[in-house]
Amino acid sequence: MGGIGITWRLASLVAAAAVLVGVYAYTLGQASWALVLAAALMGLALASYLYGKAVWNALQGLELERRVEGSLVEGLEARVTLEVKNPTRIPLLAVALEDTPPRLFRPLEEPRAILFLAPGGSASFEYRVIPMSGRHSFGEVRLHASDPLGLVEAEAVIAGVERGSVRVAPRVAYTRILQRLRAAMPYAGSSARSAGWGTAFYYLRDYVEGDDVRKIDWKALARTGKLMVKQFEAEEAVHVALVLLVSGDMLYGPYGDTMFEESLRLAAALSAFYLAQGDLVDLVVYDGSGSPRLARRLWGRNSILLALRVISDTTSEAPGDPAPYIEFLDRELPALLYPGGYYVVLITSLDDVVASLSTPGSLRGFWSIARGGVLLHVYKPLYSPEALRSILDRVRVVERALREAEALRRALGSHGMTYALVGPKTNLPVLLARLSVHGRHL
């Protein structure tokens, strides 16, 4: 790709040669100097064009290698290095090279440089970027060179450079602010654990006649004047199906906090949360095309890295049509998972999927495997400039959305599923705090 371009200098040179030929003709051959000078100018123009063509062929034959070094974790600095080799016999003077980083990468330096490539020689340059989570593809590398007089320009576009795709893991280090934000925002989630016999505190409830008096919380009685009973957590592993639906509308929101990035952070943090507390996790990531990525029977802290690897292989290039996602939930997902009830954590930004889940009689396949859970709706209005202007504006958007979703919450509640809105940054720590079991943290 690319080609050879003629600059205004070469056009002026040819025009000057034409004028000199005209002078020679006007003088009826008397001004022979004009013809000689015109021939010299045309020879220079032809030589520059032939040199430019040779340079373009040399650009096409360059060997490029891209390396991405550093911590491939979102928000942490990484270095991109381009190594260029010139296997030809043409010296390339002042070759302008420009790389195309993924659109969700923030360059800290310009991804371009000017290199000198001797015949058989090599050169390299690097630039720093801040990567975002997910699987991202680098674009083409553009090369530009000209002859020493700047008469002809040659440009080449090279795609498919080595290391054209990278996986960036999301960050899950939210534990430091969980306690601080525990009561800062309204309830936004539900624990996968259930009440039963055990030693871990679950919650307080009102005393009912027949309850074991040994479970009465006397401190709560002194504080509230009401008889309250301690409920403990069942000591059994919960089978969690964590399902992330990645759609094409997720590249919306401020840079660094788009719906796509927040969805991956949420999936990573929840995977780590359930695995750290000893639950069994089936992780499913579906982007609307092809087969889903699936990690079965994850258990324990040692499985967290595998979950992060699956999540970091997610690309933002997905269709926006909700039909494949609804079909997946109703038919394919039940076939992928093992028989038996799951506590399902579903992360989606698709309003049509949310509406289908709340419609009576729809998605029977999905409800056949779901034994309660939480629907985390990555809510687009929360990423709008209106909601990001201030905390008060964001609260207004949430209140309006919850009022409109009252019927939806009731319909999901009949299946034992909680509905939660998810927005940028602040919602995630609070959601994890609400999911956290007393005395047990990531």
N, C-alpha and C positions, 0 to 999 in steps of 0.2 A: 504494500500500500504506500501512499504518498506519491511523489513524483518530482519533476524538475520544473522550477519556476524561473521566469525571466524577470529580472529586476528593472527598475526605471533607469538604472545606469546603463544596462545593456541596450534598452530601447533607445536611450539618448545616443549611444554610440552608433547604432545602426542608422538612426535619423541623420547624424552628422555625416556618416559615409554617404548616404543618399544625397545630401546637400552638396557634398564635394563632387559626386558624379554629375550632378546638375551643373555645377560650375564648369566642369570639364566640357560638358556638352555645349553650354552657353558660349564658351570661348572657342568653340569649333576645334578643340584639341590643342589649343595654344597653352592652356594651364595644365601641363602634364603632371605637375606636382600634386594637383588636386586628385588626379586618378591614383597616383602612387599612395598618397595619404589615405584615400578611401579604401584602397586594397589592404593597407596595413590595419586600418580600423576593422574591416570585415574579417581579416585573419585573426585579429585579437578576439573578436566576438565569437568566431567559430571555435577557436581554441578554448575559450572560457566555457562554451556550451559543452564541448567534448569532455573537458575536465569535470564539469558539473555532472555529466552523465556517468563518468567513471566514479565520482564520489557517491552518487546515488546507488550505483551497483555495490560499492563497498559498504555503504550503510545497510543495505539489504543483507549483506553477508556477515554482519557483526554477530558475535556470540555474547548473549547476555545471561547473567545469572543473578537472581534476587535472593537475598537472605534476610530473614526477619529474626532478630535476636532480642533477648531480654525476656521479661516476664509477660507471657501472653495471657494476662489477666486484665479485665476491663479497668480503665482508669489508671493503670500503671504504665510508665513510659517504656516504649520499645524502639529499637533501631532497625531501620530498613536500609540494607546495603545493596547497591547495584554494581556488579562487576562486569566490565565491558572489555572484550578482547577483539582485536582487529587482525584476523588471519590473512588479510589481503596485502598486496604490495603497494597500496595507495596510502600515502600519508594523509591523515584527516586532521586538519587544523581547526581549532575552535569549534568542536562539535557540541551543540547545545542539546542536552539530554533532559527530558522531563518525564517523570513517572506519574502514574495515576493511582493513588491509594484508594482503598474502599471509601465509599461516601460516609460511612459511620466512623471513620478514623479522623482524628483531629491532628493535622500536621503542626508540629511545633516549629518546623523550618520549611522553607520552600522545597518541594520535591524536584528540584531542577539544579543542573550544574553545567559548566562548560569544561570540556575535556579535550586534551590533545592525545591523539592515538597514532603512534608511529607504526610503520608496517610491522606486523607481527607482535606489536606491543599490547599492553593492557592498561586500564585505569579503572578507578572505582570512586564512588562517592556515597555518602550516607546522609540520611535525614531522620529526625526523631518524630514519633507519632504517639498519640494517646489512643489506644484501640478501644473498641466497644465490643461487648460480649456477642457471641454467635460465630457462625462461619461466614467469612467475608472473602471476596475475590478482588484481587488487584486488576486494574485495567491495563490498557496498552501503554507501551513506552514509545514516546515520540522523539525522533532524532532529527536534528536540523544542522546543515552545514552549507558553506558557500565557498566559492573560489577566493583566492587572496584579494582580488579587486572588488569583490562583492557584486559581480555581474550576473551570476547564475546561482540560484539557491536550490538545494536538494533536500527533500524531506522524506523520511521513512517512518512508518508506523509498524511497530512489532508487537504482536499479541502472543499470548501463550508462553510468556517468559516463565522459567522454572520458579517454583514456589509462588504460583499465582493465587493460591488459596490458603488461608490460615484459619485456625480455630482459636477463639479467645474465650476463656472461661469467665463466667460471671463471678462477682464478688459476693460472699455470703457473710462478711464480717459485720453483722448488725447487732451483735450481742451487747456491746458496750452501752447502747442507748435504749435497750429494751425496758429496763426498769424505770428509766427517767420518763419514758413516754407511755408507760403502762396505762395511765388513766387520763392521758391527754386528749384522746379522741373517742368518739362513740364506739360501741362494740362492732367489730369488723370480721369476726370469724368464729370458728367452732373447733373444739378439740376432737380428735379422732378417738380419744379414749372414752370409756363409758364407766358409769358408776357400778360399784360392786364391792367385793371383799378384797381388801388390800391394805397397804400401809401408807401409800401416798395420798395426801389430802386432795380432794377433788373440788368440792364446793360446800357452802352452807345452804340448808333449806329449812323451811318451817317445820316445827315439830308436829307429828301426826300421832294420834293415839295408837299405841301398840309399838312405837319405836323403842329401841333399846336405850334406856336412860343413860347408859355409859357413853353414848355418843353425843349427849347434850353438851353444847359449847357454853360453859358458864360465863366465860368472858363476854361472849356475844350477848348473853342475857343481861349482864350488868351494863353493857354499853347501850343496848337497844330496848331493853325491857321486854323482849320477846324470846320465847323458847325457840332455839335454833339447834339443828342437829347436824353434826359433821358427816359429810358423805365422802367416802374414800373411793379411790380409783381401782377398777378391776385389774388384777395382776395377770394380764394376758396380752399377748401381742395382737395388734390390730392389723388386718390386711388392708393396705391403702393402695388405691389406684390413683396415681397422680397423672392427670391427662392435660397436656398443653396443646392447645390449638393455635397454630401460628398462621395468621391470615395477612393478605396483602395490604390491609388498611392500617397496619400497626406502625408504619413509619410516620407517625404523627406525634407532634409534641416538641418540646424544646430539645436542643442538641444535648445528648447525654442522658436524657430522661424521656426518650420516646416510649410509646406503648410497647414496642418490640423489646427494648432493653429492660424495661420494668417487668415484663412478663417472664423473661429469662431469669432475672434476679429473683423473682418470686418463686419460680419453679426450683431454682437452685437452693434457696433458703429453706423452702418447705421440705425438699428432699433431705437436706441435711438435718432438719428438725426431726422428722419422723424416724430416720435411720439412727440418729443419736439416741433416741429414747426407746429403741429396740423394736420398732414395728417392721413388718414386712412391707416392702414397697414394690409395686409394678409401675415403672415409669414409661409413659407413652407420649411421644412427641409427633404430631401430625401437621403437615403444612399444606394439605389439600391436593397434593399430587404425589403419585407413586405410593410406595409402602411406608408406613410409619416407622420411626425408630423406636425400638422397644428394649427395655432392660427388665428382665423378669427376676422376681424373688430376691430383690436387694435386701440385705439385712446387715445391720451393724455399722459402726463408724467406718470400717474399712471399705464399705461400698460407696461412700460419699464421692470419692474420686471418679468412680465409674459413672455415677449419676451426673456429675459435672461434665464428664467427657461427652455423654449423650446430649446434654443440653447445649454445650458449646458447639456442637456440630449442626446447630439450627441456623438456617439462612432466612433472611428477611424477604427473599424473592418468592412470594407465594400468591396464589390467586385470591381475589376478593369475593368470588362467588360463594355464597354460604351452602349451596346444594351439596357439594362433596363432603362437607363437614357433617351435615345432618345425616347423610347416608352412612358416613363412617361411624358415628355414634350409635346409630340404630342397628347396623348390620355387622360391620367389621370389628368394632371394639369388643362386643360380646364374644366373638369367635377368637379373639387374641388372648383374652384373659382366661384364667382357670375358672372352673365352675365354683359357685359359692358366692357369698355376699362380700362386697367390698365397701369400704368407706371411700367414696370417690371425691377427689379434689379436682375440679374441672376449672381450668383457666382459659378464658376466651374473651375476645373483644367483639364477637359477632352478635349483633342484636337479634338476628333471625334465629340463631341457635338458642339464645336465652328465651325467646318467645316460644320456640318449639318445646323446650323443656317444661314450660309452664302451661302448655296446651293439654287438656285432658285427653287421654287416649293416644298421644303421640309418643314416639321414641320408646316403644315397648321394650325393644332389645336393650336399650340403655338402662331402663328401670329394672330390668330383670337381674342385673348384676349389682345395682346400687343398693346398699343398705345404709342409707344416710350419707351425709357428706356436706360439702360446701361448694357452691358455685361462686367463683371469683370472677366478677365481671370487670374486665379492664375497660373502664368507662371513658369513652372518648371526650365527652364534655369537660372532664376533669383536666385534660391536657390542653384545653383551649386557652388563648390569651386571657379571656375573661376570668377563668378559674385560677390562673396563675398570677393574677395581678396582686392579690392579697389573700390572707387567711379568711377574712370575712366573706369575700367573693366565693372562695372555694367551699365554705360551709353552706352558702346559699345554693350553690349548684348541687351539693350533696343532698341537702334537705329537699330540694325540688325533685331530684331523681328518686329519692326514697318515697316521697308521696306518690309519684307516678308508678312506682314499682310495688305498691302495697298488695295489689291482687297477685302479682308475680310471686311475691314472698309467701303469700298464703298458699299458693298452688305448690310451690317447692316444699313448703313446710309439711304438707300432707305426705310427702315422700321422705320426710326426715332430713331434708337438705336445707342448709342455711344459705342465704343470699348475701353477698358482700360486694360493695363497690371498691374498686382498686384504682388509685391514682398515683401521681408521681411522688416518690421519695417517702413522705411522711406516713403514708398508709402501710407500707411494708413492715416497718418495725412494730407498729401498733398491732398489726395483724398477728405477727409472731408472738407478741406479748400476750395477746388474748388466747392464742393457741397453747401457750406455755403452761406446763404443769407446775404447780406450786413447788418451789424448791428444786426444780430441774430445769436447767438452761443449756443452751447449745455451748 
